[in-house]
Amino acid sequence: MKKLLVPIFILFTGICSAQNFDAGLLVGFTTSQVSGDQLGGYNKLGTRLGAYISYPIQKKMSLQVEMQYIQKGSKKPYIKNSPQTYSFNLHYIEVPISLNYQIKEGIYIESGIGTGYLFAYKEENEYGDINSQKPNLFALDFIFGAQYQFDKNIKISLRMGNSIIPFRGHSSRGKQDFNKGQYSTLLSLTLHYQMNR
């Protein structure tokens, strides 16, 4: 992962110095769940790491493109005296594209689309690995969030992401109306460090 992120950071820094772009790094954590797995709650913790560039479109609006590593999935919450466990880890390289709008000084909202490539996953329970239906290699998410700039170079963001298309079918292979399979829902809390200010 380190070998992948270092050239991304160098590329984004070079673009920023050559054009009227803002560029920065982001680091944070995620909490996620999967609909259709018979579990409830955002029990799967993960990581969000990457870089971004942002280009002003209007005085209060900018277009932001990110390249990031992000973890999603599902996990059975701990139950005392229960031997049952379940963990589903999904590892993506994702490219979110969003519009950011300043609603007041230091406060922004964002909305956009994230496209992701699944490069690794692991599903297991108390007996070991589960040989179940493979997830799709590509994911498409709707993203919505808010950012607060509390320093010249630093923002904090809270973002929600939800699958637009299922990342895999139900284990029963069944489909009902809009319920075509399993969908991922994710919340992330992230620090953004802007490098060119």
C-alpha positions in Angstrom: 0.0 0.0 0.0 2.9 2.4 0.8 4.4 1.8 -2.6 1.1 2.8 -4.2 0.4 6.0 -2.1 3.8 7.6 -2.4 3.7 8.1 -6.2 0.1 9.4 -5.8 1.2 12.1 -3.3 4.1 13.1 -5.6 1.8 13.3 -8.6 -0.7 15.4 -6.8 2.0 17.8 -5.5 3.3 18.3 -9.0 -0.1 19.0 -10.4 -0.8 21.5 -7.7 2.5 23.4 -8.2 1.8 23.7 -12.0 -1.8 24.7 -12.0 -4.4 26.6 -9.9 -5.2 23.6 -7.8 -5.3 22.9 -4.1 -3.7 19.6 -3.1 -3.5 17.7 0.1 -3.4 14.5 2.0 -6.2 12.8 4.0 -6.2 10.3 6.8 -9.0 8.9 8.9 -11.1 5.9 9.9 -14.3 4.3 8.7 -17.1 2.4 10.2 -19.3 0.3 8.0 -22.1 -2.2 7.6 -23.6 -4.4 4.8 -27.3 -4.6 4.1 -28.6 -8.1 3.5 -26.1 -9.9 5.7 -28.6 -10.3 8.6 -26.4 -8.1 10.9 -27.1 -4.6 12.0 -24.9 -1.7 13.1 -21.7 0.0 12.0 -19.4 -2.6 13.7 -16.7 -2.9 11.1 -13.9 -0.4 11.7 -11.4 0.5 8.9 -9.0 3.0 7.5 -9.2 5.8 4.9 -5.9 7.1 3.4 -5.2 9.1 0.3 -4.6 12.4 -1.5 -6.8 14.9 -3.2 -6.8 17.9 -5.6 -9.4 20.6 -5.6 -10.2 23.2 -8.3 -12.3 26.2 -7.7 -15.3 26.5 -10.1 -17.0 29.5 -8.5 -16.3 31.7 -5.5 -18.0 29.2 -3.1 -17.8 26.0 -5.1 -15.0 23.6 -6.0 -14.5 20.3 -7.8 -12.6 17.7 -5.7 -10.9 14.5 -7.0 -9.4 12.0 -4.6 -7.4 8.8 -4.8 -7.6 6.7 -1.7 -7.4 3.4 0.0 -10.5 2.6 1.9 -11.7 -0.4 4.0 -15.4 -1.5 4.1 -17.2 -4.5 5.3 -19.2 -6.0 8.1 -18.6 -7.6 11.5 -20.7 -9.4 14.0 -20.7 -7.5 17.3 -19.1 -9.2 20.3 -21.7 -11.1 22.5 -20.5 -12.4 25.8 -20.3 -16.2 26.2 -21.1 -16.6 22.4 -18.6 -18.5 20.3 -20.0 -17.1 17.0 -17.9 -14.6 15.1 -18.1 -13.1 11.6 -15.9 -10.6 9.8 -16.1 -9.4 6.2 -13.2 -7.2 5.1 -13.2 -5.3 1.7 -10.2 -3.4 0.5 -10.7 -0.8 -2.2 -8.7 1.7 -4.2 -11.3 4.4 -4.8 -11.6 7.6 -6.8 -14.3 9.9 -5.4 -15.3 13.0 -7.4 -17.4 15.5 -5.5 -18.6 19.1 -5.6 -17.9 21.1 -2.5 -20.0 24.1 -1.6 -19.2 26.6 1.1 -22.4 27.4 3.1 -20.7 29.7 5.5 -17.2 30.6 6.6 -15.3 27.4 7.3 -18.2 25.1 6.7 -18.7 23.1 3.5 -21.0 20.4 2.2 -20.0 17.8 -0.4 -21.8 15.4 -2.7 -20.6 13.2 -5.5 -19.8 9.7 -6.8 -17.1 7.3 -5.8 -15.8 4.5 -8.1 -13.8 1.8 -6.5 -11.7 -1.2 -7.4 -11.6 -4.2 -5.0 -8.1 -5.6 -4.8 -8.5 -7.8 -1.8 -11.2 -9.2 0.5 -11.6 -11.8 3.3 -14.7 -13.3 4.8 -14.5 -15.6 7.9 -16.3 -16.9 10.9 -15.3 -18.9 14.0 -14.5 -21.9 11.7 -12.2 -20.0 9.4 -12.5 -18.7 5.8 -15.9 -18.7 4.2 -16.1 -19.8 0.5 -19.1 -17.7 -0.5 -20.1 -15.6 -3.5 -17.3 -13.3 -4.6 -17.8 -9.6 -4.5 -17.7 -7.5 -7.7 -14.4 -6.1 -8.6 -15.9 -2.6 -9.3 -18.1 -0.6 -6.9 -20.1 2.6 -7.4 -21.1 4.7 -4.4 -23.1 7.9 -3.7 -21.2 10.1 -1.2 -22.5 13.0 0.9 -20.7 14.8 3.7 -19.7 18.0 5.5 -16.3 19.6 6.2 -15.2 22.1 8.8 -12.0 24.1 8.3 -10.6 24.9 11.7 -7.1 25.9 10.5 -5.6 27.4 7.4 -4.3 24.0 6.3 -6.5 21.6 8.1 -10.1 20.4 7.6 -12.1 17.7 9.3 -14.8 15.9 7.3 -17.6 13.5 8.1 -18.8 11.6 5.0 -21.4 8.9 4.3 -21.1 6.6 1.4 -23.7 4.1 0.1 -23.6 1.6 -2.8 -25.6 2.6 -5.8 -25.4 -0.9 -7.2 -24.9 -4.0 -5.1 -21.3 -5.2 -4.6 -22.5 -8.8 -4.7 -25.8 -10.8 -4.9 -27.6 -12.3 -2.0 -26.4 -15.7 -0.8 -29.8 -17.1 -1.9 -29.3 -15.6 -5.4 -32.7 -14.1 -5.0 -33.7 -10.6 -6.2 -36.8 -8.5 -5.2 -37.7 -5.2 -6.9 -35.0 -2.7 -5.8 -33.3 -5.2 -3.5 -30.9 -6.7 -6.0 -28.2 -7.9 -3.5 -25.9 -6.7 -0.8 -25.1 -3.0 -0.4 -22.4 -1.3 1.6 -23.0 1.7 3.8 -20.0 3.6 5.3 -19.3 6.5 7.6 -15.8 8.1 7.7 -14.2 10.8 9.9 -11.1 12.2 8.2 -8.5 14.9 8.6 -7.5 16.8 5.4 -4.1 18.5 5.3 -3.7 21.1 2.5 -0.1 21.2 1.4 0.1 24.3 -0.7 -1.1 27.0 1.8 
